[in-house]
Amino acid sequence: MQKKLVKRNSKKVTYGIKLPPIEQNGDSDLKTILDIDPHFYSQVEGRPIRSNNSIRKYKQNIREIALKRTLHGFLMDEILRINREIETERKIYNTTSKHFEDYQHSFNKFLDDDNNKTIVIMKKSDCLAKELANQTEEHKQANFELATIKSKLQYIHETLQILLSFQCFLHRAAPILWQERQNINLNVEHFEILTKDCDIFVEVNKNLIRERLNQLPPQRLYFETPDQLLTVFYLLEKQNLNYLLVTEDLNAEKNKFLKSLRFLKSLLSQELEYIKEKIRMTEEFIAWNEHREIELKHVFYRILEDKIRYLSSSETVLQIFNYVQFAYEQVIAPNDANLSSLDMTLSLEREYNNLMLDLSAFDLDVIKITEKETYENEAKETKRAKHASKLLKDVDKLSKRLKSSYEPSRAKTYD
């Protein structure tokens, strides 16, 4: 059993990092928790302390220690920097205090030296202030007087303008012959008695004002009393009344004319509507005729293509033309004049009528014998024609065979 236990213990493997053993050094200056408070922090005896072999926990502890040390170093740097700034500010404060004391001493010395001069200057400034206040009051009084004078001048100027406008009105109301005889100028320009100057202390030129007033035209009035003007207005009123009566008469004639004009417009509109209707009907009739023309054209071309083509160039028509031409040439004369089939037919008809008239003078028995001989000859000629056509066909066959006999043989020859 002991051997088995020894073997088992020898096979036991420990995982994790093997830390070096802690060497106890009695001369070390390292302070521990026990050195800080030995009564509170004491080693627990009687029970074992659980060992922590976790690498993760170890790494975390190492990381926290490194962070704490870094933070401690950063705080120490900040403390040093703040102490340095405080020292610099203290030096600046001491220098500033020293300069302030120097400046204060110099200013007190300056006040002691120039006190009398300052008192004299202050007295002069008080006198000047009083004088300025007096001049300000005088200036206000002068401004008030100037405003009063300006208002009076404005009143005079407005009154003069009103009088001039009344004078112009009376001149315009006067007869034209009197205006021409007196050389009245109706275009009165704007007139100013006094021109305003920016400098109020300049003396007013009274002679200039008199000259400007003398430049005004003399007082020449056609109406001497107000009654004359009332009489003129009364006559004008009567004349206006007469004009109103004439205007009423003209309005009656004007209304008649407008009524006739409206009636004429209505008639013209009716005529225009009638003309438009006729134009519309004519256009419809023209359109119908054009459509009818197109239909008739199609019908004509169809007839031309079907009927007239058959009547003019069909095989039957050509045969009839040949028969008529043959009969014309046999009976009457050769067709050297290129007569049409109708002309040749009419000529044959006339010849037939002449022959019938001539035959009516002969004996009927002779005519019958002649007719019989004619039919027999015609039958013989027909028989000969058939025999000739048969011979012609045989000749064609022989010629084809003869031609084929002279041609080389198409059969294949083998060596």
C-alpha positions as CSV (number, residue, x, y, z in Angstrom):
1,M,0.0,0.0,0.0
2,Q,2.8,2.4,0.8
3,K,4.4,1.7,-2.5
4,K,1.2,2.4,-4.3
5,L,0.8,5.7,-2.5
6,V,4.4,6.7,-3.4
7,K,3.7,5.9,-7.0
8,R,0.5,7.9,-7.1
9,N,2.2,10.9,-5.5
10,S,5.1,10.7,-7.9
11,K,2.6,10.8,-10.9
12,K,0.8,13.9,-9.6
13,V,1.3,16.9,-11.9
14,T,0.9,20.5,-10.8
15,Y,-0.5,23.0,-13.4
16,G,0.2,26.7,-13.7
17,I,3.3,28.8,-13.3
18,K,5.8,27.9,-10.7
19,L,6.7,31.0,-8.7
20,P,10.1,31.3,-7.1
21,P,10.2,30.8,-3.4
22,I,10.1,33.9,-1.2
23,E,13.3,34.3,0.6
24,Q,13.1,35.8,4.0
25,N,15.4,38.7,4.5
26,G,15.6,40.1,7.9
27,D,17.5,43.2,6.8
28,S,14.8,44.3,4.2
29,D,13.2,47.7,4.6
30,L,10.0,46.6,3.0
31,K,6.9,47.5,5.0
32,T,4.0,45.2,5.1
33,I,0.4,45.4,6.4
34,L,1.5,44.1,9.8
35,D,4.0,47.0,10.2
36,I,1.1,49.5,9.6
37,D,-1.3,48.1,12.2
38,P,-0.2,44.9,13.8
39,H,-3.2,44.7,16.1
40,F,-5.7,44.8,13.3
41,Y,-3.8,42.9,10.7
42,S,-2.5,39.6,12.2
43,Q,-1.8,36.2,10.8
44,V,-4.6,33.8,11.2
45,E,-3.4,30.6,12.9
46,G,-5.2,27.4,13.3
47,R,-6.5,27.1,9.8
48,P,-4.7,27.0,6.4
49,I,-5.0,29.8,3.9
50,R,-6.5,28.8,0.6
51,S,-4.0,29.0,-2.1
52,N,-5.0,30.7,-5.4
53,N,-3.3,29.0,-8.4
54,S,-5.4,30.8,-11.1
55,I,-3.3,32.4,-13.8
56,R,-6.1,34.6,-14.9
57,K,-6.4,36.0,-11.3
58,Y,-2.7,36.5,-11.2
59,K,-2.6,38.4,-14.5
60,Q,-5.5,40.5,-13.4
61,N,-3.7,41.4,-10.1
62,I,-0.5,42.2,-12.1
63,R,-2.6,44.4,-14.5
64,E,-4.3,46.2,-11.6
65,I,-0.9,46.8,-9.9
66,A,0.5,48.2,-13.1
67,L,-2.5,50.5,-13.5
68,K,-2.3,51.7,-10.0
69,R,1.4,52.5,-10.3
70,T,0.8,54.3,-13.6
71,L,-2.0,56.4,-12.0
72,H,0.2,57.1,-9.0
73,G,3.0,58.3,-11.4
74,F,0.5,60.5,-13.4
75,L,-0.8,62.1,-10.1
76,M,2.7,62.7,-8.9
77,D,3.5,64.5,-12.3
78,E,0.4,66.6,-12.0
79,I,1.3,67.6,-8.4
80,L,4.8,68.6,-9.5
81,R,3.4,70.6,-12.5
82,I,0.9,72.4,-10.3
83,N,3.6,73.2,-7.7
84,R,5.8,74.6,-10.4
85,E,2.9,76.8,-11.8
86,I,2.2,78.0,-8.3
87,E,5.8,78.9,-7.8
88,T,5.9,80.8,-11.1
89,E,2.7,82.7,-10.3
90,R,4.1,83.6,-6.9
91,K,7.2,85.1,-8.6
92,I,4.9,87.1,-11.0
93,Y,2.8,88.3,-8.2
94,N,5.8,89.5,-6.2
95,T,7.2,91.4,-9.3
96,T,3.8,93.0,-10.0
97,S,3.4,94.1,-6.4
98,K,6.8,95.7,-6.4
99,H,6.0,97.6,-9.7
100,F,2.7,98.7,-8.2
101,E,4.4,100.2,-5.2
102,D,6.8,102.0,-7.4
103,Y,4.0,103.4,-9.6
104,Q,2.0,104.5,-6.5
105,H,4.9,106.3,-5.1
106,S,5.6,108.1,-8.4
107,F,1.9,109.1,-8.7
108,N,1.8,110.5,-5.2
109,K,4.9,112.5,-5.9
110,F,3.3,113.8,-9.1
111,L,0.1,114.9,-7.2
112,D,2.2,116.7,-4.6
113,D,4.1,118.6,-7.3
114,D,1.2,119.7,-9.7
115,N,-1.6,120.3,-7.2
116,N,-1.6,124.1,-7.7
117,K,-1.6,123.8,-11.4
118,T,-4.6,121.4,-11.3
119,I,-6.6,123.9,-9.1
120,V,-6.0,126.7,-11.7
121,I,-7.1,124.5,-14.6
122,M,-10.3,123.4,-12.8
123,K,-11.2,127.0,-12.1
124,K,-10.7,127.9,-15.8
125,S,-12.9,124.9,-16.8
126,D,-15.7,126.1,-14.5
127,C,-15.6,129.5,-16.1
128,L,-15.7,128.0,-19.6
129,A,-18.6,125.8,-18.7
130,K,-20.6,128.8,-17.4
131,E,-19.8,130.7,-20.6
132,L,-20.9,127.7,-22.7
133,A,-24.2,127.5,-20.9
134,N,-24.9,131.2,-21.6
135,Q,-24.1,130.8,-25.3
136,T,-26.3,127.7,-25.4
137,E,-29.2,129.8,-24.1
138,E,-28.5,132.5,-26.6
139,H,-28.4,130.0,-29.4
140,K,-31.8,128.5,-28.3
141,Q,-33.3,132.0,-28.3
142,A,-31.9,132.8,-31.7
143,N,-33.3,129.5,-33.1
144,F,-36.7,130.4,-31.7
145,E,-36.6,133.8,-33.3
146,L,-35.4,132.2,-36.6
147,A,-38.3,129.7,-36.5
148,T,-40.7,132.6,-35.9
149,I,-39.4,134.5,-38.8
150,K,-39.4,131.4,-41.1
151,S,-43.1,130.8,-40.2
152,K,-44.0,134.4,-41.0
153,L,-42.1,134.2,-44.3
154,Q,-43.8,130.9,-45.1
155,Y,-47.2,132.5,-44.5
156,I,-46.4,135.5,-46.7
157,H,-45.1,133.2,-49.4
158,E,-48.2,131.0,-49.3
159,T,-50.5,134.1,-49.4
160,L,-48.6,135.5,-52.4
161,Q,-48.9,132.1,-54.2
162,I,-52.7,132.1,-53.5
163,L,-53.1,135.6,-54.8
164,L,-51.1,134.8,-57.9
165,S,-53.3,131.7,-58.5
166,F,-56.4,133.8,-58.2
167,Q,-54.9,136.3,-60.6
168,C,-54.2,133.5,-63.1
169,F,-57.7,132.2,-62.7
170,L,-59.2,135.7,-63.5
171,H,-56.9,136.1,-66.5
172,R,-58.0,132.7,-67.8
173,A,-61.7,133.7,-67.3
174,A,-61.2,136.9,-69.3
175,P,-61.8,137.0,-73.1
176,I,-59.1,135.8,-75.3
177,L,-59.0,139.1,-77.3
178,W,-58.4,141.0,-74.1
179,Q,-55.6,138.6,-73.2
180,E,-53.9,139.0,-76.5
181,R,-54.2,142.8,-76.4
182,Q,-52.8,143.0,-72.8
183,N,-50.1,140.3,-73.5
184,I,-51.2,138.2,-70.6
185,N,-48.8,135.4,-69.7
186,L,-50.8,132.5,-68.3
187,N,-47.8,130.3,-67.5
188,V,-46.7,131.8,-64.2
189,E,-43.6,130.1,-62.7
190,H,-42.9,129.4,-59.1
191,F,-41.9,132.7,-57.3
192,E,-39.8,132.9,-54.2
193,I,-39.4,136.1,-52.2
194,L,-36.5,135.0,-50.0
195,T,-33.9,132.3,-50.6
196,K,-32.9,130.3,-47.5
197,D,-29.2,130.5,-46.7
198,C,-27.3,127.9,-44.6
199,D,-25.6,130.7,-42.6
200,I,-28.2,132.2,-40.3
201,F,-26.0,135.1,-39.3
202,V,-25.9,136.6,-42.8
203,E,-27.8,139.9,-43.1
204,V,-31.0,139.8,-45.2
205,N,-30.7,141.8,-48.4
206,K,-33.9,143.9,-48.4
207,N,-33.1,145.6,-51.7
208,L,-33.0,142.2,-53.4
209,I,-36.5,141.4,-52.0
210,R,-37.8,144.7,-53.3
211,E,-36.4,144.0,-56.7
212,R,-38.1,140.6,-56.8
213,L,-41.4,142.0,-55.8
214,N,-41.1,144.7,-58.4
215,Q,-40.5,142.0,-61.1
216,L,-44.0,140.8,-60.6
217,P,-46.4,141.8,-63.5
218,P,-48.7,144.8,-63.0
219,Q,-52.2,144.2,-61.8
220,R,-54.3,144.1,-65.0
221,L,-57.7,142.7,-64.5
222,Y,-60.6,142.4,-66.9
223,F,-63.2,142.1,-64.1
224,E,-63.4,145.1,-62.0
225,T,-66.2,144.1,-59.7
226,P,-67.4,140.6,-58.5
227,D,-70.8,141.2,-60.1
228,Q,-69.2,141.0,-63.5
229,L,-67.7,137.6,-62.7
230,L,-71.2,136.4,-61.4
231,T,-72.7,137.5,-64.7
232,V,-70.1,135.5,-66.6
233,F,-70.8,132.5,-64.5
234,Y,-74.6,132.9,-65.1
235,L,-74.1,133.1,-68.8
236,L,-71.8,130.0,-68.7
237,E,-74.4,128.2,-66.7
238,K,-77.1,129.0,-69.3
239,Q,-74.7,128.0,-72.1
240,N,-74.0,124.7,-70.3
241,L,-77.8,124.1,-69.9
242,N,-78.2,124.7,-73.7
243,Y,-75.4,122.2,-74.3
244,L,-77.1,119.7,-72.0
245,L,-80.4,120.1,-74.0
246,V,-78.5,119.6,-77.3
247,T,-76.7,116.7,-75.8
248,E,-80.1,115.1,-74.8
249,D,-81.3,115.5,-78.4
250,L,-78.1,114.0,-79.7
251,N,-78.4,111.2,-77.2
252,A,-81.9,110.3,-78.6
253,E,-80.5,110.3,-82.1
254,K,-77.6,108.3,-80.8
255,N,-79.9,105.7,-79.2
256,K,-81.8,105.4,-82.5
257,F,-78.5,104.9,-84.4
258,L,-77.3,102.4,-81.8
259,K,-80.6,100.5,-82.1
260,S,-80.4,100.5,-85.9
261,L,-76.8,99.4,-85.5
262,R,-77.7,96.5,-83.3
263,F,-80.5,95.5,-85.7
264,L,-78.1,95.7,-88.6
265,K,-75.6,93.5,-86.6
266,S,-78.3,91.0,-86.0
267,L,-79.2,90.9,-89.7
268,L,-75.6,90.6,-90.6
269,S,-75.2,87.8,-88.1
270,Q,-78.2,86.0,-89.6
271,E,-76.8,86.5,-93.1
272,L,-73.5,85.1,-92.0
273,E,-75.1,82.1,-90.4
274,Y,-77.1,81.5,-93.6
275,I,-73.9,81.8,-95.7
276,K,-72.0,79.5,-93.3
277,E,-74.9,77.0,-93.6
278,K,-74.8,77.2,-97.4
279,I,-71.0,76.9,-97.3
280,R,-71.3,73.8,-95.1
281,M,-73.9,72.3,-97.3
282,T,-71.8,73.0,-100.4
283,E,-68.7,71.5,-98.7
284,E,-70.8,68.4,-97.8
285,F,-72.1,68.2,-101.4
286,I,-68.5,68.6,-102.7
287,A,-67.3,65.9,-100.3
288,W,-70.2,63.6,-101.4
289,N,-69.3,64.2,-105.1
290,E,-65.6,63.5,-104.4
291,H,-66.6,60.3,-102.7
292,R,-68.9,59.5,-105.6
293,E,-66.2,60.3,-108.0
294,I,-63.9,57.8,-106.2
295,E,-66.5,55.1,-106.3
296,L,-67.3,55.7,-110.0
297,K,-63.6,55.7,-110.7
298,H,-63.3,52.3,-109.1
299,V,-66.3,51.0,-110.9
300,F,-65.0,52.4,-114.2
301,Y,-61.6,50.8,-113.7
302,R,-63.3,47.5,-112.8
303,I,-65.4,47.7,-116.0
304,L,-62.4,48.7,-118.0
305,E,-60.5,45.8,-116.6
306,D,-63.2,43.2,-116.9
307,K,-65.7,44.1,-119.7
308,I,-63.8,46.5,-122.0
309,R,-60.6,44.4,-121.8
310,Y,-62.7,41.4,-122.8
311,L,-64.4,43.3,-125.6
312,S,-61.2,44.7,-127.0
313,S,-58.5,42.1,-126.5
314,S,-60.1,38.7,-125.7
315,E,-59.6,35.7,-127.9
316,T,-63.2,35.7,-129.2
317,V,-62.9,39.4,-130.2
318,L,-59.7,38.7,-132.0
319,Q,-61.2,35.8,-133.8
320,I,-64.2,37.9,-134.8
321,F,-61.9,40.6,-136.0
322,N,-59.9,38.1,-138.1
323,Y,-63.1,36.7,-139.6
324,V,-64.5,40.1,-140.4
325,Q,-61.1,41.2,-141.9
326,F,-60.9,38.0,-143.9
327,A,-64.5,38.4,-145.2
328,Y,-63.8,42.1,-146.0
329,E,-60.6,41.2,-148.0
330,Q,-62.3,38.3,-149.8
331,V,-65.5,40.2,-150.7
332,I,-64.5,43.8,-151.0
333,A,-60.8,44.7,-151.0
334,P,-57.6,44.4,-149.0
335,N,-57.7,46.4,-145.7
336,D,-54.9,48.8,-146.6
337,A,-56.6,51.7,-144.8
338,N,-56.5,49.8,-141.4
339,L,-60.2,50.1,-140.9
340,S,-61.8,49.0,-137.7
341,S,-64.0,46.0,-137.3
342,L,-67.1,48.2,-137.1
343,D,-66.3,49.9,-140.3
344,M,-65.5,46.7,-142.1
345,T,-68.8,45.2,-140.7
346,L,-70.8,48.1,-142.0
347,S,-69.1,47.8,-145.3
348,L,-69.9,44.1,-145.4
349,E,-73.5,44.9,-144.4
350,R,-73.8,47.4,-147.3
351,E,-72.2,44.9,-149.7
352,Y,-74.6,42.2,-148.4
353,N,-77.6,44.5,-149.0
354,N,-76.4,45.2,-152.5
355,L,-75.9,41.6,-153.2
356,M,-79.3,40.8,-151.9
357,L,-80.8,43.4,-154.1
358,D,-78.9,42.0,-157.0
359,L,-80.0,38.5,-156.1
360,S,-83.6,39.5,-156.0
361,A,-83.5,40.0,-159.8
362,F,-82.3,36.4,-160.5
363,D,-84.3,33.1,-160.6
364,L,-84.7,31.3,-157.3
365,D,-83.8,27.9,-158.7
366,V,-80.5,29.2,-160.1
367,I,-79.8,30.9,-156.7
368,K,-80.5,27.6,-154.9
369,I,-78.3,25.7,-157.2
370,T,-75.5,28.3,-156.8
371,E,-76.0,28.2,-153.0
372,K,-75.8,24.4,-153.0
373,E,-72.6,24.5,-155.0
374,T,-71.2,27.1,-152.7
375,Y,-71.9,25.0,-149.6
376,E,-70.4,21.9,-151.3
377,N,-67.3,23.9,-152.2
378,E,-67.1,25.2,-148.7
379,A,-67.4,21.6,-147.3
380,K,-64.7,20.5,-149.6
381,E,-62.4,23.3,-148.6
382,T,-63.1,22.6,-145.0
383,K,-62.2,18.9,-145.5
384,R,-59.0,20.0,-147.4
385,A,-58.2,22.4,-144.5
386,K,-58.5,19.6,-142.0
387,H,-56.4,17.3,-144.1
388,A,-53.8,20.0,-144.5
389,S,-53.7,20.6,-140.8
390,K,-53.3,16.9,-140.2
391,L,-50.4,16.8,-142.7
392,L,-48.9,19.8,-141.0
393,K,-49.0,18.1,-137.7
394,D,-47.4,15.0,-139.3
395,V,-44.7,17.1,-140.8
396,D,-44.0,18.7,-137.5
397,K,-43.6,15.2,-135.9
398,L,-41.3,14.1,-138.7
399,S,-39.2,17.2,-138.4
400,K,-38.8,16.7,-134.6
401,R,-37.9,13.0,-135.1
402,L,-35.4,13.9,-137.8
403,K,-33.9,16.5,-135.6
404,S,-33.6,14.1,-132.7
405,S,-32.0,11.5,-134.9
406,Y,-29.1,13.8,-135.8
407,E,-28.4,14.6,-132.1
408,P,-25.7,12.4,-130.3
409,S,-26.9,9.5,-128.3
410,R,-27.3,10.1,-124.6
411,A,-26.8,6.4,-123.6
412,K,-23.8,5.7,-121.4
413,T,-21.0,3.7,-123.0
414,Y,-18.7,1.5,-121.0
415,D,-15.1,0.5,-122.0
